[in-house]
């Protein structure tokens, strides 16, 4: 394990009880101050700096060659959605700008992401969804006994050589397991995701995912998503407020710059001003 | 400035036309990718936002038709910057352009998926296909 923060919920500053015979209470510190060595140890990690883009052509291919092992009920839904998408009526699944979430962010995103290494944590930041992010704790802690369900779940990780192994639970049952931006089924709860993230080449990153979703899959689904880096190109991740597209600009009666909501078609594209309704 | 799209938004908010479900990350198969049309016209508005940039362009697809507005949507600002050094000011209101696009299946919707913009005055060509530029290490 490469991360040096050894602490799991470090106990510090024991409090002396004011009452004789009562055991001293030790407050639990889950985010201890990093040491100089903790910062220095980050330099030993592989170089994942820069901006990583998803290989969308491979996403497209994987949707055909390695689909999730849907159970019968989920398979019917996925087949219907795929037919609708093919017919030019793509079903909207990431409605109202809710996050693509886990695991669909990793599976079907068209946007860039970046990794930040700090003591005890790996953070993944992405474009869109109001700048989506994943916090992966690498300080040795476990999952909470009963985590609050979230869109990206509770993630803990550790390093095996140059591979970051991430274990994620506590994901909202409503988040989709998607194979495209129009085909997917909600995981329906109790999903567990194991990822092995590593460099496959100097500028190629693989995320080997294992998705365990007992309510919609007949067995764990193993799949890989590919990301690439183009260091010579001058671009950076920019702010990505997903809902911004749904508004236009206006000046109100007081001269204030304000937003005005725009109508969308069912599939998600904006209406032209002269579109037939 | 009150944009033409903003006026549309006010109309929608007043209930004359319903504001539909907002689905910002969406598939592009509502556009007929088997077709490529070329719109010759002038940029009216630029909507440079995530997750999809769009341009309102007034022009004609056929020489003998009356110019009309077309709303042409493409990928995100970050992706455009990566594949074409495309910035918020690369294409401005008032610019004369040729736009290659895949139309919505109903032509009366006046919408499409923008694939390429040629600026008539400078000859600059901007391409939006992110799938064609997925090799690592590209310069």
Interface residues (C-beta under 8 A of the other chain):
Chain A: X53 X55 X56 X57 X60 X85 X86 X87 X88 X89 X90 X92 X93 X94 X95 X96 X97 X100 X110 X111 X112 X127 X128 X129 X180 X181 X182 X201 X202 X203 X204 X228 X229 X230 X231 X232 X233 X234 X235 X236 X237 X238 X239 X240 X241 X242 X243 X244 X245 X246 X247 X248 X249 X250 X251 X260 X261 X262 X263 X264 X265 X266 X267 X268 X269 X270 X271 X272 X273 X274 X275 X276 X277
Chain B: X1 X2 X3 X4 X5 X6 X7 X8 X9 X10 X12 X13 X17 X18 X19 X20 X21 X22 X23 X24 X25 X26 X27 X28 X29 X30 X31 X32 X47 X49 X50 X51 X52 X54 X56 X68 X69 X70 X71 X73 X75 X76 X77 X78 X79 X81 X82 X85 X104 X105 X106 X108 X109 X110 X111 X130 X131 X134 X135 X136 X137 X138 X139
